[in-house]
């Protein structure tokens, strides 16, 4: 019966990975929820290999979901306060060169993601970058790659920068400040090489033939901006001080909603609620697969986790596995194996870095990639993305790991 569970799991991920499912065109978050429900129902008939309804609900990691949701609220509040619009106007006025704009968007998306969560930044920044490109006369497509890949690379900077790092923080016991000390230089170097490779690839396509157009004013509330920025500062300071990441974020989200006053309902309406639903479905699906015992058998076949062999085994497993089942479920599957490494802190740090940077390898390697190109309604094929993703991912990951090794 456990092979039935495996087949359902594989079908769920095949549907999620497909660009469009014609038989059930309900979107990835809904497919994740449907798949999780089907796995729990099948588990009722699978006996010891099945996941019970109570165990399924316990599998949804509350701290990760709370942290993700809270930071999306803070990001939405920044958008409602006009932060992203002001940044867009400033860039349009100050950055004249298309190449400089590419670097600015890459670094801007990356550094914002380190603080605000990459998925939320992509949701709010993508339409503004499209408007910025049209306003400045720059090509839209290179800037979309800059938003997606910059946000992925930059989010590796902190344990709150993306959902997989949030999960690593919960499972590993790494401190926010301790991880930042180890990951800062490798991540900034990875972000720089990401921007440089994007520039080299798109050098001949950065300028649009179409003339620049004037931007239209957005309906924002500038009076709430100071309070919202204070909320961001509270989150950063609390994280650096060692406070629980989820509750730091929830405190920041509460302050942001208070600053929004009568616009609080608009802030909540801008939160992409489907993202937490998507991850809840993934948590349950992975728990159902783990219950079969098949992942444990597969991990046992990987061999010993000692010496230099450990790193050589961990890195490709993370990089390739993230493309198959996505980085968050992969970390859940690999958790028992990672705990066997002799230097667990180093193994978890590598896990956070590599699983995040590997998100740039393929179009489906990160939810952020899907958000950017679907929001912009840009038709980017798997192979087209791969031609950019391979050099960016290989170079950025190699540089980050090399620096991490030198600084150890």
N, C-alpha and C positions, 0 to 999 in steps of 0.2 A: 504493500500500500504506500510505502514511502516513495516509491518511484512515481506514483500518481501525484504526490505533493511536489516532487521535483519537476514533473511535467507542467503542472499548474504554475509553479514559480517561473519556469522558463518561458511559458506563454505570456505571463504577466509582463516580464521584462522585454520580451519581443514586441509586445504591443506598446509599451512605454517608449521603447527605442525607435519605433517606426515613426517616420515623419508624419504620416497620416494613416489612420486605421479606418478603412472605408466601411467595414461591417459594424463598427461601434465608434463613430466619430465624436467621442465625448471629451477628448483632451487627456493629457497625461495625468494630472492630479486625480481626475475621476477614475481613470483606468487603474491607478495605484490603489485607490480605495476599493474598487470592485475586485481587483485581484486579491487584496488582503482578505476581504470578506469571503471570497471563494476558498481560499486556503484554510481559513478557520472552519468553514463548513465541512470541507473535505477532511479536516483533522478530526472531526467528530467520529468518523468512520475508520480512522487510521490507528486507533488505539494508542499504544505507547509512542508511536511515531507522529502523532498528531498534536497540534497546538490547541489548547483549550481556550474558550472565550476569555476567561479571566487572565490567563497567561498572555493572551494577545494584547489586552489592554495594558498589562504591566510592561510589555515590551516597548511601548511608546515612551521614549526617554523624556520625562517632563522638563528637565532642566534645559536640554537642547532646544525643545520646542518653545519653551518660555523665553529663552534668550533670543532665538530667531524672531519670534513674534514681537517682542519688546523693541528690538532694534529696528524692525520694519516700521513700527509706530513712530519711533524717533525720526527715522528717515522721511516718513510721510509728513511729519510735522515740519521738518526743514523745507520740504517742497512747498507746503502750504504757506510757510512764512516767506517764501520767495528766495530762499538761499540759492537754489540751483539756477533760478532765472537770473539773479544778480551775478552769479559766477559766469553764466553764459554771456551776459552782456559785457562783462569785464573782459572775457577772453576775446570776444568779437572786436572790442575796441583796442585791445593791447597787442594781440598776437596777429601779426600780419601775414607771416609765412605759413603756407600749408604744412610744411615739414615741422615747424615749431608747434603748430596746432596739434599735430599727431603726437608729438612728445608730451605736450601739456595734457592732452586728454588721457593718454596712457598713464602718466604719473598721477594725474588728478583722480582718475577712477580707482587706481591702485591704493593710494593713500586714504581716500574716503572709505574704501571697502575695508581697510584694516580697522577702521573705527566703527563703521555703520553696517557691516555685513554686505558681501558682494551682491547677493541676489537683490536686496533692497536698493542698492545703488544703481544696479542695472535697470530695475523697473522705473526709477525716477529720472535717471540721467539719459537714457536712450532717446526719448522724444526731444529732450533739450539739445542733445548733440546733433540730431537730425536738423533741428531748426538752426543751430549754430552753423552747420555746414552750408545750409541754404543761404543764410545771412552773409557768410563770408565768401561764398563762391567756392568752397573746398569740396572735394569729392566725399560723398557720404560713406561709401563702402569701407575705405581704409579706417575711417573714424569709428565705425561699428566694430571692426576687429580690435581697435585700440581700447574701446570700452570693455568689451568682453575679456580680452586677454590681459589687459591692464588690471581689471578688477580681480581676475583669478590670481594673477601673480602677486599683486599687492596684498590680497587678503591673507596670504601666508605669513604676514608680518606679526599677527597677533592670534591669540587663541579664541578671540571673538570675531574674527574676520570673515568666517564662513561656517556653514553647518558642520562640516567634517572636523574642523578644528575645535568647534564647540564640543563635539562628541569626544575628541581626543582629550580635551581638558577634563571632561567628566570621568573618563575611564582611566586616565593615566595618573592623575594627581599632580601633574606639572603645574607650577604657578604661572600666572599671567606674566609677571615681571621676569621670572627665570627664563621662560620660553622666549620672551622678547629679547633678552640679552643674547641668547644664542642665535636667534633667527633674524635679527635686524639687518646685519650686513649681508648675509646670503640672500635675503629677500630683496633688499634694495638693489643688489647687483643683478638679480634675476629680472627685476622690473626694468632696469636700465637696458639689459640685453634684449628683452622683449621689445622695447620701444625701438632699439637700433635695428633689429631684424625686420620689424614691420616697416620701418623707413626704407630699408634696402629692398624689400619685396615690392612695396607700393610706390617707389620713387617716381616712376613715370606716370602714375595715375592719381597723384595727390590733388591736382588742380582740376576743377570742374570747368567744362566749357560754358555752362549756364552762368549768366550774370548773377551777382549777389542780390538778395531781396531784403526788404526791411522786415524786422521782427515785429510781431504783434504783441501787445501788452497782455500779460497773464493776470488773472484775478487772484492775487495773493494778499496776505495780511502782514505787512512789514512790522507792525507793532509787536507781533509775537516772536520775532526773530531773536532778540536778546535772551528771552526766557528759554527758547529752544536751544540756543547755543550753550546756555548755562546747563541745560539737561545733558548735552553731549559731554561737557567738561566734567560733570558729576560722574558720568559713566566711566570716563577715562581715569579719573583720579581714584575712584573706588576700585577699579580693576587693578591699577598699579599698587594700591594699598592692600591687595589680597582679599578683597571682599568676594563673596560668591558671585560668579559672572552673571547668572540668571537674575539674581536679585538686584545687582547693580544696574542691569539693563531695565528691569521693571521699575526701579526707582526713577531712572532717566525718562522712561516712557510716561510715568505718572506726572513728572514735572513738565514734560512737553505737552501733555493734554491739558494741564492746568494753565500753561501759557497760551494755549489755543483758545481757551474760554469758549465762547459760543461757536467757534469753528471746530471744536473737538470732534463733532460728528462727521465733519468733512475729512478730518485727518483719518479717522477710523475707516471711512468709506474708501480711502485711497490705499489702504493696506491690501496687499495681494494675499488674501486669506487662503487661496488655493495652495500656496507654497507649504504652510504647516500641514495641510491635509495631505499633500504629496509625500512629505517626509514621514508622517504618521503611518501611511500605507506602506512605505518602504520598511519602517521598523518592524511592522507586523509580518510582512512577507519574509524578511530575513530571519526573524525568530521562528517562523514556520519551517523554513529550510533547515535551520540549525537543529530543530527538534528531531529531524530524520536521522541525524548522526552522520550524514554524508559529507558535510564540510570538514568534520573532524578527521574522517578517513583521508580526505584529499590533503589536508594540512600535514597529516602524519607522513605522507609520501614525499613531502618537500625535503625532508632530511634534517640534519642537526642545525641548530641556530647558535653556533659558537664561532669565535674568531672572525676573521675577515670574510669568511663564507657567509656570515649572517647578513652583512650589508649587501653583498652581491646577490643574495637571494631575496632580501626584503624589497630593494628598489624596483627591480622588474616586476615583482609580484604586485606591488602597489600601482606602478605606472600602467601595466596592462590590465590588471583587474579592475581599475577605476573605469576603464572604457567598457567593460562587460556588464558590470552590475552597478556602476556609479560609485563615487568615493564614500558616501555615507554608509550604504549597506556593506561595502567591502570592509570598512573598518570594524563594523559589528561582527562580520564573519571571521576576521583575522585576529580579533581581540585575544582569544585564548592562546594563539600561536605567538603573538607579539609579547605576551607576558612571559614566555619561556626564554627570551633573549637575556644574555648575561648582564648587559647594561640596558635596563628597561627604559630609563629616561632618554637615552640617546635614540633607542629604537622608536619611541613615541615621537620624539622631535623629528626624526627622519620621516615618520609616517605622516605627520602634519604637513611638512614641507613638500614631500613628493606627491602625496595624494592631491594636494592643492595645485601644484604646478602641472601635474598630469592632466588637470582639467582643461588645459589648452590644447591637448593633443588632437582630439576629435570634436566634432560638433556636439556630440552627446556626452562628452567627458565631464561637462559641468552644466548644471541647471542654468547658470548665468548665461552661457552661450545661447541656449534656446530662448531665454527671455529677451536678449538683445535683438536677435534676428527676427523673432516672431513679432516683437513690438514694432520694429521698424518695417515689417512686411518686406524684408529683403530675402529673396530666394537665393540661398547659399547651399550648394550641394555638398554631400559628404566628402567627395574627392577634392572639390575646390577648397573646402576648409582644411582638409588634411595637408594640402600643399603648403599652407601657412603654419599649421599646427605642429608638424613634425620638426622643422628647424627651430621654431620658437621653444618648444618643449624640451628638445634634446639639449640645446645650448643653455637655456635658463636652469634646467635641473642639474646639468653637469657643473655649471659654475657655482650654483648654490651649495651643492654637496661638497665640492672642492673647498670652498671657503669654510663650510661647517667643519670639515676635517682639519683644516689648518688652525682653526680657532679652538679646537677641542683641547 
